[in-house]
Amino acid sequence: MATGFDPSGRLPDFFTSTSTSSFTQFLSQAAPELLPGRRPLPPGLSADIAPHGTTIVAIATADGVVMAGDRRATMGNLIASRDIKKVHPADAYSLIGIAGTAGIGIELIRLFQVELEHYEKIEGAMLSLDGKANRLAAMVRGNLGAAMQGLAVVPLFAGFDLSPAEGVGPGRIWSFDVAGGLYEETGYEAIGSGSLFAKAALKKRYRAGVSTEDAIALAVEALYDAADDDTATGGPDVIRKIYPVVMTATANGTHRLSDEEITTVAERVVAGRHENPGG
């Protein structure tokens, strides 16, 4: 039962209070035990008892952003899942991907989606892209206790800026650390165990103002390179037809590539590697 409820059935005051437009702050008053970082954990490290998601990449384009994630989750030396989805829309114009403890990460995504929707309903307006990134940073900071026990989650956030500053492109990307540190990135970024290899691939191929179509191919190539060197990152699985989740955020909103669209891109990348295995 949530804290502070009147046995008579009358709702506590914080249910009718307009002092905050943050759903997370409301939940911390109504039922704090439901927040991912507020649950009691047994002593010791817990990293090996839950599946972990790995590599996510984001690329700024002339029209917005592209975000892609591999489909593998691991638990120690085992493959826990071959088709997990780690990239999701945060709202109509932004995307979020997670690396780290998969269960907490997916819960964080859902909570963030509700956070943005709740704000929009209370305030009658959409949060700015900077505001969304700051809200997400606060939520990551709230999971610090669990992160210190091995259940860390690190998101990657990107979106289309409806009102960009002069001289700044519409596509913007933010990375985070486990303590809630917030860092705006330029051009591209990757997180997860394969991020070193993904960023190395993007470093040589990325060009400012790249088209969305070319950025999608770049993202799939970067994930292929990450999977080639990182066992926790899953590459294109042509046998099972399991390919990366790829999403875009542009002036038209967010869009996830269909199975047919991503199959075409992934098979083109795999065919190119038959001719040139090193990329």
C-alpha positions as CSV (number, residue, x, y, z in Angstrom):
1,M,0.0,0.0,0.0
2,A,1.3,3.5,-0.9
3,T,2.4,5.7,2.0
4,G,0.2,8.4,3.4
5,F,-3.2,7.0,2.4
6,D,-6.2,7.8,4.6
7,P,-8.1,4.6,5.6
8,S,-11.4,6.6,5.1
9,G,-10.7,6.5,1.4
10,R,-9.9,10.2,1.0
11,L,-7.0,10.9,-1.4
12,P,-3.9,12.4,0.2
13,D,-3.3,16.1,-0.5
14,F,-0.4,15.4,-2.9
15,F,-2.8,13.8,-5.4
16,T,-4.5,17.1,-5.9
17,S,-1.5,19.4,-5.5
18,T,-0.3,21.4,-8.5
19,S,3.1,22.2,-7.0
20,T,5.0,19.8,-9.3
21,S,4.6,18.7,-12.9
22,S,7.1,15.8,-12.4
23,F,5.6,12.3,-12.2
24,T,8.8,11.0,-10.6
25,Q,8.6,13.6,-7.8
26,F,4.9,12.7,-7.3
27,L,5.7,9.0,-7.2
28,S,8.4,9.7,-4.6
29,Q,5.7,11.0,-2.3
30,A,2.8,8.6,-3.2
31,A,4.7,5.3,-3.5
32,P,8.5,5.7,-3.3
33,E,9.1,2.0,-3.2
34,L,7.9,1.9,-6.9
35,L,10.9,3.9,-8.1
36,P,13.8,1.8,-9.4
37,G,16.4,3.3,-7.2
38,R,14.4,3.3,-4.0
39,R,14.0,-0.5,-3.6
40,P,16.0,-2.2,-0.8
41,L,18.7,-4.5,-2.1
42,P,20.6,-7.3,-0.3
43,P,24.2,-6.5,0.6
44,G,26.9,-7.2,-1.9
45,L,27.2,-7.0,-5.7
46,S,24.3,-8.2,-7.8
47,A,25.7,-7.6,-11.3
48,D,25.7,-11.2,-12.4
49,I,22.1,-12.1,-11.5
50,A,20.4,-10.0,-14.2
51,P,20.7,-9.7,-18.0
52,H,22.7,-6.7,-19.3
53,G,22.0,-4.8,-22.5
54,T,25.0,-3.5,-24.5
55,T,25.7,-1.3,-27.5
56,I,23.7,1.7,-28.6
57,V,24.7,4.3,-31.2
58,A,23.2,7.7,-32.1
59,I,24.1,9.9,-35.0
60,A,23.0,13.5,-35.7
61,T,21.9,14.1,-39.3
62,A,20.8,17.0,-41.5
63,D,17.2,16.2,-40.6
64,G,17.4,15.1,-36.9
65,V,18.9,12.0,-35.4
66,V,19.2,8.2,-35.9
67,M,19.6,5.8,-33.0
68,A,20.3,2.1,-33.3
69,G,20.8,-0.7,-30.8
70,D,21.9,-4.3,-31.1
71,R,19.5,-7.0,-29.9
72,R,21.7,-9.1,-27.5
73,A,21.5,-9.2,-23.7
74,T,24.1,-11.2,-21.7
75,M,24.3,-12.6,-18.2
76,G,27.9,-13.4,-17.4
77,N,29.2,-15.5,-20.2
78,L,25.7,-16.5,-21.4
79,I,23.4,-15.0,-24.0
80,A,20.3,-14.1,-22.0
81,S,18.3,-12.8,-25.0
82,R,18.9,-12.6,-28.7
83,D,16.1,-10.1,-29.5
84,I,15.8,-7.5,-26.7
85,K,14.7,-4.0,-27.8
86,K,16.9,-1.4,-26.2
87,V,15.9,1.7,-28.3
88,H,12.5,3.3,-27.8
89,P,10.7,6.6,-28.4
90,A,10.7,8.8,-25.4
91,D,8.0,11.0,-26.8
92,A,6.9,12.4,-30.2
93,Y,10.3,13.9,-31.0
94,S,12.9,12.1,-28.9
95,L,14.6,8.7,-28.5
96,I,16.1,6.8,-25.6
97,G,18.4,3.8,-25.6
98,I,19.8,1.9,-22.6
99,A,22.9,0.0,-21.7
100,G,23.4,-1.9,-18.5
101,T,21.0,-3.9,-16.3
102,A,18.2,-4.6,-18.8
103,G,15.2,-4.9,-16.4
104,I,16.0,-1.6,-14.6
105,G,16.8,0.0,-17.9
106,I,13.4,-0.9,-19.5
107,E,11.6,0.3,-16.4
108,L,13.6,3.5,-16.5
109,I,12.5,4.0,-20.1
110,R,8.8,3.5,-19.2
111,L,9.0,5.8,-16.3
112,F,10.7,8.5,-18.4
113,Q,7.9,8.2,-21.1
114,V,5.3,8.7,-18.4
115,E,7.3,11.6,-16.9
116,L,7.2,13.4,-20.3
117,E,3.6,12.7,-20.9
118,H,2.6,13.7,-17.4
119,Y,4.5,17.0,-17.7
120,E,2.7,17.8,-21.0
121,K,-0.7,17.1,-19.6
122,I,-0.1,19.2,-16.4
123,E,1.6,22.1,-18.1
124,G,-0.2,22.0,-21.5
125,A,3.2,22.3,-23.3
126,M,6.0,20.0,-24.2
127,L,9.3,20.1,-22.3
128,S,12.3,21.5,-24.2
129,L,14.8,19.0,-25.4
130,D,17.3,20.3,-22.8
131,G,14.6,20.0,-20.1
132,K,13.9,16.3,-21.1
133,A,17.7,15.6,-20.9
134,N,17.8,17.2,-17.4
135,R,14.8,15.2,-16.2
136,L,16.4,11.9,-17.4
137,A,19.7,12.9,-15.7
138,A,17.8,13.3,-12.4
139,M,16.2,9.8,-12.8
140,V,19.6,8.2,-13.5
141,R,21.0,9.9,-10.4
142,G,18.2,8.3,-8.4
143,N,19.4,4.8,-9.3
144,L,23.0,5.5,-7.9
145,G,22.5,3.2,-4.9
146,A,21.7,0.3,-7.1
147,A,24.4,1.2,-9.6
148,M,27.0,1.0,-6.7
149,Q,25.8,-2.6,-6.2
150,G,26.3,-3.5,-9.8
151,L,22.8,-2.8,-11.2
152,A,23.9,0.2,-13.2
153,V,21.9,1.7,-16.2
154,V,23.3,4.3,-18.5
155,P,21.0,5.8,-21.1
156,L,21.6,7.5,-24.4
157,F,19.2,10.3,-25.3
158,A,18.7,12.1,-28.6
159,G,16.0,14.0,-30.3
160,F,14.8,16.6,-32.8
161,D,15.0,20.1,-31.4
162,L,11.9,22.1,-32.3
163,S,13.6,25.4,-31.5
164,P,17.4,25.0,-32.0
165,A,19.8,27.8,-31.2
166,E,21.2,29.7,-34.1
167,G,23.9,27.8,-35.9
168,V,22.9,24.5,-34.1
169,G,21.5,21.6,-36.1
170,P,18.1,20.1,-35.2
171,G,19.5,16.7,-34.1
172,R,21.0,16.7,-30.6
173,I,22.5,13.9,-28.5
174,W,23.2,13.5,-24.8
175,S,25.2,10.8,-22.8
176,F,25.1,10.2,-19.1
177,D,27.2,8.6,-16.4
178,V,25.9,6.5,-13.5
179,A,25.9,9.4,-11.1
180,G,23.5,11.4,-13.4
181,G,26.2,13.5,-15.1
182,L,24.8,14.9,-18.4
183,Y,27.0,15.6,-21.4
184,E,25.9,16.9,-24.8
185,E,27.7,15.2,-27.6
186,T,28.6,16.5,-31.1
187,G,27.9,14.5,-34.2
188,Y,27.6,11.0,-32.8
189,E,27.9,8.9,-29.6
190,A,27.8,5.3,-28.5
191,I,27.4,3.6,-25.1
192,G,27.7,0.0,-23.8
193,S,30.4,-2.6,-23.9
194,G,30.9,-2.3,-27.7
195,S,30.9,1.5,-27.7
196,L,34.7,1.8,-28.1
197,F,34.6,-0.1,-31.4
198,A,31.4,1.5,-32.6
199,K,32.8,5.0,-32.1
200,A,36.0,4.0,-33.8
201,A,34.0,3.0,-36.8
202,L,31.9,6.2,-36.8
203,K,35.0,8.4,-36.3
204,K,36.4,7.6,-39.7
205,R,33.0,7.6,-41.6
206,Y,30.9,10.3,-40.0
207,R,30.5,13.7,-41.8
208,A,28.5,16.6,-40.5
209,G,25.2,17.0,-42.3
210,V,25.0,13.4,-43.2
211,S,21.6,12.3,-44.6
212,T,19.2,10.2,-42.6
213,E,19.5,7.3,-45.1
214,D,23.3,7.3,-44.9
215,A,23.3,7.6,-41.1
216,I,21.1,4.5,-40.9
217,A,23.7,2.6,-42.9
218,L,26.5,4.1,-40.7
219,A,24.8,3.0,-37.5
220,V,24.3,-0.6,-38.7
221,E,28.0,-0.7,-39.9
222,A,29.1,0.6,-36.5
223,L,27.1,-2.1,-34.6
224,Y,28.6,-4.7,-37.0
225,D,32.1,-3.5,-36.1
226,A,31.2,-3.5,-32.4
227,A,29.9,-7.1,-32.6
228,D,33.0,-8.2,-34.5
229,D,35.2,-7.3,-31.4
230,D,32.8,-7.4,-28.4
231,T,31.2,-10.7,-27.5
232,A,28.4,-8.9,-25.6
233,T,27.2,-7.1,-28.7
234,G,25.0,-9.1,-31.2
235,G,25.6,-8.7,-34.9
236,P,23.1,-9.1,-37.7
237,D,21.6,-12.7,-37.4
238,V,20.8,-13.6,-40.9
239,I,19.7,-17.1,-39.9
240,R,17.0,-16.0,-37.4
241,K,16.4,-12.7,-39.2
242,I,17.2,-10.7,-36.1
243,Y,18.6,-7.2,-36.9
244,P,19.3,-4.0,-35.0
245,V,16.4,-1.8,-33.9
246,V,16.9,1.5,-35.7
247,M,14.8,4.6,-35.1
248,T,14.8,8.2,-36.4
249,A,13.6,11.5,-34.9
250,T,12.9,14.3,-37.4
251,A,10.4,17.1,-37.9
252,N,7.9,14.4,-38.8
253,G,8.3,12.7,-35.4
254,T,9.8,9.4,-34.4
255,H,9.9,6.4,-36.6
256,R,11.1,2.9,-36.2
257,L,12.4,1.2,-39.4
258,S,10.2,-1.7,-40.4
259,D,11.5,-5.2,-40.5
260,E,11.7,-5.0,-44.3
261,E,13.6,-1.7,-44.2
262,I,16.2,-2.8,-41.7
263,T,16.6,-6.2,-43.3
264,T,17.5,-4.5,-46.6
265,V,20.1,-2.3,-44.9
266,A,21.6,-5.1,-42.7
267,E,21.8,-7.6,-45.6
268,R,23.6,-4.9,-47.7
269,V,26.1,-4.4,-44.9
270,V,26.7,-8.2,-44.5
271,A,27.1,-8.5,-48.3
272,G,29.7,-5.7,-48.3
273,R,31.6,-7.5,-45.5
274,H,31.8,-10.7,-47.7
275,E,33.8,-8.6,-50.1
276,N,35.8,-6.7,-47.5
277,P,35.7,-8.3,-44.1
278,G,37.6,-5.5,-42.4
279,G,35.0,-2.9,-43.5
